[in-house]
Amino acid sequence: MTVTSKLNVKFELDNGATAYRIGPIVLDTDETSEHDFSSMQPEDGKFAFYTSRVKTVNPVTIDNLRTHGPQLSKAAALLLPDVQLDVIAYNCTSGTIAMGYEEVERQINKGRKNVPVVTPITAAIAAFNILAIKSISLLTPCIENVLLQQIRKRL
């Protein structure tokens, strides 16, 4: 015969293990982002990363990158649905360039309202402005035709 007894344990919720929750949305082919985010963790360990993914269609073209758009809402909605995130990071520079930041933000906010959205290119531009950087050298994994098409549109 099994005997069970009820335990009363005093506890206090700590609002989770971290102070800040970041939701990266990465490509399904991405093998490095989780590691990269973890390696940027400050010593105090106050950041936690909860990743979602989007399907990438090959070859990499402007049109194929734009297929991420409708997937971003679903990917954002899957990031800890009942927990407030501090920021969602769409981790695709080429996809951001292909769709435009406003569309990326709109799609993500369809899945998660009122969460700030950042991308590698918007973060870099913000840093350039804060640091008053006027010129840069660029080393990128972006496909040349994707990058050149967007540069030409802005000239």
Buried (B, 14 or more C-beta within 10 A) or exposed (E): EEEEEEEEEEEEEEEEEBEEBBBBBBBEEBEEBBEEBEEEEEEEEEBBBBBBBBEBEEEBBBEBBBBBBEBBBBBBEBBBEEEEBBEBBBBBBBBBBBBEBEBBBBBBBBBBEEBEBBBBBBEBEEEEEEEEEEEEEEEEEBBEEBBEBBEEEEE
